[in-house]
Amino acid sequence: MIDRDGLAEFLRRRRGSLQPEDLGLPRGQRRRTDGLRREEVAALCHMSTDYYARLERGRGPQPSEQMIAAMAQGLHLSLDERDHLFRLAGHHPPARGTTSTHIGPGLLRILDRLADTPAEIVTELGETLRQTPLGVALTGDLTVHTGPARSLGYRWFTDPDTRARYAPDEHGYLSRLFASGLRGVVTLRGPGSRAAHLADLLLARSAEFRALWETHEVGLRPHEVKTFVHPEVGPIQLHCQTLVDPEQSHLLLVYTAVPGSESHERLQLLSVLGAQTLG
């Protein structure tokens, strides 16, 4: 059963504890509210301001599990806080661990400060959960995919357009890398896991994947430098740094170019093009 008063109080407290700069938002000169404004939280949670305001006032219908998950992510809640929010709303908390798509607040705080850098948060299966604006400009919005296609490795072997974003001379190694990585996750998570299901789908759909799977190659690591091919600015060589959240098995991937290089200039151009597109 929903605890309307408890839910309203918790939402107000969490909103008041967050500062705009914590989430990469401008503070402005006329801010009188302690913490975030309701409309800012509503935007972060992908809901209307009126709907969110009613929840803070203890009114309105019981929010769905999807709506609660969106609020937990938008408010940058920890896993314990997320579970508490679900219970206040009268729902059972989602499972924790490697199947969770809830991003920890630590990774989100870092990502929010990388507005001028291509970066993304992905699962161990290569499913993109969140991107910076420049990350979207570099590779497109990767969060729109659903089902097995959420995984980059799955799209690599089933969607030719996916490979167009990467330098052709790197395709062979990337194919081996994705097959090797998936085998490692299958071994780690077991035969009934999502990783095993993804492997079964690829074995049925891709002859290239089947051939690589039969080699049992494991332990491959990504190259430090990746060459992305952008349809407007051309090839961009970027160094990839990785930060891992071990509790959720989420990875924050940050892409940077060597200052003064041609790739750095192209990345700056891409930043301008991306801003114009958003505008």
ROLUMDO-375555 format. One record per residue (C-alpha): residue in one letter; residue number from 0; y, x, z. Coordinates in steps of 0.05 Angstrom, whole numbers, plus 32768, in hexadecimal, padded with zeros to 4 digits. Layout:
N
+------+------+------+------+------+
: resn : resi :    Y :    X :    Z :
+------+------+------+------+------+
:    A :  NUM :    Y :    X :    Z :
...
+------+------+------+------+------+
//
This chain:
279
+------+------+------+------+------+
: resn : resi :    Y :    X :    Z :
+------+------+------+------+------+
:    M :    0 : 8000 : 8000 : 8000 :
:    I :    1 : 8045 : 8019 : 7FEE :
:    D :    2 : 8073 : 8030 : 8027 :
:    R :    3 : 80B5 : 801C : 8008 :
:    D :    4 : 80E1 : 8035 : 8041 :
:    G :    5 : 80BB : 8076 : 8047 :
:    L :    6 : 80BE : 8081 : 7FFC :
:    A :    7 : 8108 : 8072 : 7FF9 :
:    E :    8 : 8117 : 80A2 : 8033 :
:    F :    9 : 80ED : 80DA : 8016 :
:    L :   10 : 810E : 80D4 : 7FD2 :
:    R :   11 : 8154 : 80D5 : 7FF1 :
:    R :   12 : 8143 : 8112 : 801B :
:    R :   13 : 8125 : 8138 : 7FE0 :
:    R :   14 : 8160 : 8128 : 7FB3 :
:    G :   15 : 8190 : 813F : 7FE8 :
:    S :   16 : 816C : 8181 : 7FF2 :
:    L :   17 : 8170 : 8195 : 7FA8 :
:    Q :   18 : 81AD : 81B8 : 7F8D :
:    P :   19 : 81C1 : 81B5 : 7F43 :
:    E :   20 : 81BC : 8200 : 7F3B :
:    D :   21 : 8174 : 81FD : 7F54 :
:    L :   22 : 8162 : 81D7 : 7F15 :
:    G :   23 : 818F : 81FA : 7EE4 :
:    L :   24 : 81C3 : 81C2 : 7EE5 :
:    P :   25 : 820F : 81CD : 7EE8 :
:    R :   26 : 822E : 81BD : 7F2B :
:    G :   27 : 8272 : 81A7 : 7F10 :
:    Q :   28 : 82B3 : 81A4 : 7F37 :
:    R :   29 : 82B3 : 815D : 7F51 :
:    R :   30 : 826E : 8159 : 7F71 :
:    R :   31 : 8272 : 8132 : 7FB2 :
:    T :   32 : 8227 : 8124 : 7FBA :
:    D :   33 : 81FC : 8150 : 7FE5 :
:    G :   34 : 81C5 : 8166 : 7FB6 :
:    L :   35 : 81B9 : 8144 : 7F74 :
:    R :   36 : 81D6 : 8103 : 7F5B :
:    R :   37 : 81A7 : 80C9 : 7F4E :
:    E :   38 : 81B4 : 80CB : 7F04 :
:    E :   39 : 81A1 : 8115 : 7F03 :
:    V :   40 : 815F : 8108 : 7F26 :
:    A :   41 : 8151 : 80CD : 7EF9 :
:    A :   42 : 815C : 80F8 : 7EBB :
:    L :   43 : 812E : 812F : 7ED7 :
:    C :   44 : 80F9 : 80FA : 7EE5 :
:    H :   45 : 8101 : 80D8 : 7EA0 :
:    M :   46 : 8113 : 8094 : 7EBC :
:    S :   47 : 8150 : 8067 : 7EBF :
:    T :   48 : 8183 : 8072 : 7EF6 :
:    D :   49 : 817E : 8029 : 7F0A :
:    Y :   50 : 8132 : 802E : 7F13 :
:    Y :   51 : 8138 : 806D : 7F3D :
:    A :   52 : 8171 : 8050 : 7F67 :
:    R :   53 : 8147 : 8013 : 7F78 :
:    L :   54 : 8110 : 803F : 7F92 :
:    E :   55 : 8141 : 8064 : 7FBE :
:    R :   56 : 8158 : 8021 : 7FD9 :
:    G :   57 : 8110 : 800A : 7FE8 :
:    R :   58 : 8110 : 7FD6 : 7FB1 :
:    G :   59 : 80EF : 7FCA : 7F6E :
:    P :   60 : 80A5 : 7FC9 : 7F59 :
:    Q :   61 : 8071 : 7FFB : 7F6F :
:    P :   62 : 8079 : 8038 : 7F43 :
:    S :   63 : 803D : 804C : 7F19 :
:    E :   64 : 8016 : 808C : 7F23 :
:    Q :   65 : 8036 : 80A7 : 7EE3 :
:    M :   66 : 807B : 8098 : 7EFE :
:    I :   67 : 806C : 80B9 : 7F41 :
:    A :   68 : 8052 : 80F7 : 7F1D :
:    A :   69 : 8092 : 80FA : 7EF5 :
:    M :   70 : 80BC : 80F5 : 7F35 :
:    A :   71 : 8093 : 812A : 7F58 :
:    Q :   72 : 809F : 815A : 7F1E :
:    G :   73 : 80E8 : 8148 : 7F15 :
:    L :   74 : 80F6 : 8152 : 7F5F :
:    H :   75 : 80D2 : 8196 : 7F5E :
:    L :   76 : 80A1 : 8180 : 7F95 :
:    S :   77 : 806C : 81AE : 7FB1 :
:    L :   78 : 8024 : 8196 : 7FAD :
:    D :   79 : 8026 : 817D : 7FF5 :
:    E :   80 : 8067 : 8158 : 7FE7 :
:    R :   81 : 804B : 813B : 7FA7 :
:    D :   82 : 800D : 8121 : 7FCC :
:    H :   83 : 803A : 8103 : 8002 :
:    L :   84 : 8064 : 80E0 : 7FCD :
:    F :   85 : 8026 : 80C2 : 7FAD :
:    R :   86 : 800E : 80A7 : 7FF0 :
:    L :   87 : 8052 : 8089 : 8000 :
:    A :   88 : 804F : 8065 : 7FBD :
:    G :   89 : 800A : 8049 : 7FCD :
:    H :   90 : 7FE2 : 8076 : 7F9F :
:    H :   91 : 7FAC : 80AB : 7FA9 :
:    P :   92 : 7FC7 : 80F1 : 7F99 :
:    P :   93 : 7FAC : 8112 : 7F59 :
:    A :   94 : 7F79 : 814A : 7F5E :
:    R :   95 : 7F93 : 818F : 7F6B :
:    G :   96 : 7F7E : 81D0 : 7F4A :
:    T :   97 : 7F74 : 81E4 : 7F02 :
:    T :   98 : 7F75 : 819D : 7EE6 :
:    S :   99 : 7FB9 : 818D : 7F04 :
:    T :  100 : 7FF6 : 818A : 7ED7 :
:    H :  101 : 8027 : 818A : 7F12 :
:    I :  102 : 8050 : 81C9 : 7F0D :
:    G :  103 : 8060 : 81ED : 7F4E :
:    P :  104 : 80AA : 81EF : 7F62 :
:    G :  105 : 80AB : 823B : 7F61 :
:    L :  106 : 8099 : 823F : 7F17 :
:    L :  107 : 80CA : 8207 : 7F07 :
:    R :  108 : 8103 : 8229 : 7F2B :
:    I :  109 : 80F8 : 8268 : 7F02 :
:    L :  110 : 80F1 : 8241 : 7EC1 :
:    D :  111 : 8132 : 821B : 7ECE :
:    R :  112 : 8157 : 825D : 7ED1 :
:    L :  113 : 813D : 8274 : 7E8D :
:    A :  114 : 8167 : 8246 : 7E61 :
:    D :  115 : 817A : 8280 : 7E33 :
:    T :  116 : 8133 : 829A : 7E2D :
:    P :  117 : 80F4 : 827F : 7E0A :
:    A :  118 : 80C4 : 826D : 7E41 :
:    E :  119 : 808D : 823B : 7E50 :
:    I :  120 : 805D : 8226 : 7E86 :
:    V :  121 : 8015 : 821E : 7E6F :
:    T :  122 : 7FD1 : 820D : 7E8D :
:    E :  123 : 7F95 : 823B : 7E89 :
:    L :  124 : 7F80 : 8215 : 7E4A :
:    G :  125 : 7FC2 : 8223 : 7E28 :
:    E :  126 : 7FE0 : 81DE : 7E32 :
:    T :  127 : 802C : 81E3 : 7E34 :
:    L :  128 : 8048 : 81BB : 7E6F :
:    R :  129 : 8092 : 81CF : 7E6A :
:    Q :  130 : 80BF : 81F9 : 7E3D :
:    T :  131 : 8105 : 8213 : 7E3F :
:    P :  132 : 8134 : 81FB : 7E08 :
:    L :  133 : 812F : 823E : 7DE4 :
:    G :  134 : 80E3 : 823A : 7DEA :
:    V :  135 : 80E5 : 81F7 : 7DC6 :
:    A :  136 : 8113 : 8216 : 7D91 :
:    L :  137 : 80E0 : 824F : 7D87 :
:    T :  138 : 809F : 8229 : 7D82 :
:    G :  139 : 80B1 : 81DF : 7D80 :
:    D :  140 : 80A4 : 81AE : 7DB8 :
:    L :  141 : 805D : 81BD : 7DCD :
:    T :  142 : 805C : 8189 : 7E04 :
:    V :  143 : 8056 : 814F : 7DD2 :
:    H :  144 : 800C : 815C : 7DC3 :
:    T :  145 : 7FD7 : 8130 : 7DE2 :
:    G :  146 : 7F8C : 8134 : 7DEE :
:    P :  147 : 7F69 : 8175 : 7DDB :
:    A :  148 : 7FA3 : 8187 : 7DAE :
:    R :  149 : 7FCC : 8197 : 7DED :
:    S :  150 : 7FA7 : 81D9 : 7DED :
:    L :  151 : 7FC3 : 8210 : 7DC1 :
:    G :  152 : 7F7E : 822C : 7DB7 :
:    Y :  153 : 7F64 : 81E9 : 7D9E :
:    R :  154 : 7F9E : 81E1 : 7D6E :
:    W :  155 : 7F94 : 8229 : 7D56 :
:    F :  156 : 7F4F : 8218 : 7D3A :
:    T :  157 : 7F5D : 81D0 : 7D23 :
:    D :  158 : 7FA6 : 81CE : 7D0B :
:    P :  159 : 7FBC : 8200 : 7CD5 :
:    D :  160 : 8005 : 81F3 : 7CE4 :
:    T :  161 : 7FFD : 8212 : 7D29 :
:    R :  162 : 7FEE : 8256 : 7D0A :
:    A :  163 : 802E : 8254 : 7CE0 :
:    R :  164 : 8056 : 8266 : 7D1F :
:    Y :  165 : 8032 : 82AA : 7D26 :
:    A :  166 : 8031 : 82E8 : 7CFA :
:    P :  167 : 7FF6 : 82E6 : 7CCA :
:    D :  168 : 7FDE : 832C : 7CDC :
:    E :  169 : 7FD4 : 8315 : 7D24 :
:    H :  170 : 7FAA : 82D7 : 7D13 :
:    G :  171 : 7F67 : 82FB : 7D16 :
:    Y :  172 : 7F73 : 8317 : 7D5C :
:    L :  173 : 7F90 : 82D5 : 7D75 :
:    S :  174 : 7F52 : 82B0 : 7D5E :
:    R :  175 : 7F27 : 82E1 : 7D85 :
:    L :  176 : 7F56 : 82DC : 7DC0 :
:    F :  177 : 7F54 : 8290 : 7DC4 :
:    A :  178 : 7F08 : 828E : 7DBE :
:    S :  179 : 7EFF : 82C5 : 7DF2 :
:    G :  180 : 7F30 : 82A4 : 7E22 :
:    L :  181 : 7F0F : 8260 : 7E1D :
:    R :  182 : 7ECA : 827F : 7E29 :
:    G :  183 : 7EE5 : 829F : 7E68 :
:    V :  184 : 7F01 : 825E : 7E82 :
:    V :  185 : 7EC0 : 8239 : 7E72 :
:    T :  186 : 7E99 : 826C : 7E99 :
:    L :  187 : 7ECA : 8267 : 7ED3 :
:    R :  188 : 7ECE : 821B : 7ED6 :
:    G :  189 : 7E87 : 8208 : 7EC3 :
:    P :  190 : 7E63 : 81DD : 7E90 :
:    G :  191 : 7E82 : 819B : 7EA5 :
:    S :  192 : 7ECA : 81B4 : 7EA2 :
:    R :  193 : 7F02 : 81A2 : 7E73 :
:    A :  194 : 7EFC : 81E8 : 7E56 :
:    A :  195 : 7EB2 : 81DB : 7E44 :
:    H :  196 : 7EC5 : 8199 : 7E24 :
:    L :  197 : 7EFA : 81BC : 7DFA :
:    A :  198 : 7EC8 : 81F0 : 7DE4 :
:    D :  199 : 7E96 : 81BA : 7DCF :
:    L :  200 : 7ECC : 8199 : 7DA5 :
:    L :  201 : 7EDE : 81DA : 7D83 :
:    L :  202 : 7E95 : 81EC : 7D76 :
:    A :  203 : 7E8F : 81A9 : 7D51 :
:    R :  204 : 7ECF : 81B1 : 7D29 :
:    S :  205 : 7EDB : 81FA : 7D18 :
:    A :  206 : 7EAB : 822A : 7CF5 :
:    E :  207 : 7ED9 : 8264 : 7D06 :
:    F :  208 : 7ED6 : 8252 : 7D50 :
:    R :  209 : 7E8A : 824C : 7D4E :
:    A :  210 : 7E84 : 8292 : 7D2F :
:    L :  211 : 7EB2 : 82B0 : 7D64 :
:    W :  212 : 7E90 : 828A : 7D9C :
:    E :  213 : 7E4D : 82A7 : 7D8A :
:    T :  214 : 7E68 : 82EE : 7D93 :
:    H :  215 : 7E70 : 82E0 : 7DDE :
:    E :  216 : 7EAF : 830C : 7DDE :
:    V :  217 : 7ED3 : 8309 : 7E21 :
:    G :  218 : 7F0C : 832C : 7E45 :
:    L :  219 : 7F3D : 8330 : 7E0B :
:    R :  220 : 7F86 : 8334 : 7E21 :
:    P :  221 : 7FC4 : 831D : 7DFA :
:    H :  222 : 7FED : 8353 : 7DD9 :
:    E :  223 : 802D : 8361 : 7DFF :
:    V :  224 : 8056 : 8356 : 7DC0 :
:    K :  225 : 804F : 8315 : 7D98 :
:    T :  226 : 806D : 8308 : 7D54 :
:    F :  227 : 8084 : 82C0 : 7D4C :
:    V :  228 : 8097 : 82A7 : 7D06 :
:    H :  229 : 80D0 : 8276 : 7D09 :
:    P :  230 : 80DC : 824C : 7CCB :
:    E :  231 : 8128 : 8257 : 7CCD :
:    V :  232 : 8134 : 829C : 7CEB :
:    G :  233 : 80F4 : 82C0 : 7CD6 :
:    P :  234 : 80C6 : 82ED : 7CFF :
:    I :  235 : 80D9 : 82FC : 7D48 :
:    Q :  236 : 80B4 : 8331 : 7D71 :
:    L :  237 : 80B4 : 831E : 7DBA :
:    H :  238 : 8097 : 833E : 7DF9 :
:    C :  239 : 8071 : 830D : 7E24 :
:    Q :  240 : 8071 : 8311 : 7E70 :
:    T :  241 : 8044 : 82E4 : 7E9A :
:    L :  242 : 804C : 82C8 : 7EE0 :
:    V :  243 : 800F : 82A5 : 7EFE :
:    D :  244 : 800B : 826C : 7F30 :
:    P :  245 : 7FC4 : 8278 : 7F4B :
:    E :  246 : 7FC0 : 8236 : 7F70 :
:    Q :  247 : 7FC9 : 820C : 7F30 :
:    S :  248 : 7FB3 : 8240 : 7EFD :
:    H :  249 : 7FF5 : 8236 : 7ED9 :
:    L :  250 : 8017 : 826E : 7EB4 :
:    L :  251 : 8061 : 8279 : 7EA7 :
:    L :  252 : 8069 : 829E : 7E65 :
:    V :  253 : 80AD : 82BF : 7E58 :
:    Y :  254 : 80BE : 82DC : 7E14 :
:    T :  255 : 80F4 : 8311 : 7E0C :
:    A :  256 : 810D : 833D : 7DD2 :
:    V :  257 : 8122 : 8386 : 7DD6 :
:    P :  258 : 816E : 8387 : 7DDC :
:    G :  259 : 818F : 839E : 7D9B :
:    S :  260 : 8152 : 8391 : 7D71 :
:    E :  261 : 8150 : 8364 : 7D34 :
:    S :  262 : 8123 : 8335 : 7D5B :
:    H :  263 : 8158 : 8331 : 7D92 :
:    E :  264 : 818D : 831D : 7D5F :
:    R :  265 : 815F : 82E9 : 7D41 :
:    L :  266 : 8151 : 82CD : 7D87 :
:    Q :  267 : 819C : 82C7 : 7D92 :
:    L :  268 : 81A2 : 82A3 : 7D50 :
:    L :  269 : 8169 : 8275 : 7D63 :
:    S :  270 : 818E : 8265 : 7DA4 :
:    V :  271 : 81CA : 824E : 7D7C :
:    L :  272 : 81A0 : 8225 : 7D4C :
:    G :  273 : 817A : 8206 : 7D86 :
:    A :  274 : 81BB : 81F2 : 7DA9 :
:    Q :  275 : 81D5 : 81D3 : 7D69 :
:    T :  276 : 8194 : 81AB : 7D62 :
:    L :  277 : 8199 : 8192 : 7DA9 :
:    G :  278 : 81E2 : 8181 : 7D9D :
+------+------+------+------+------+
//
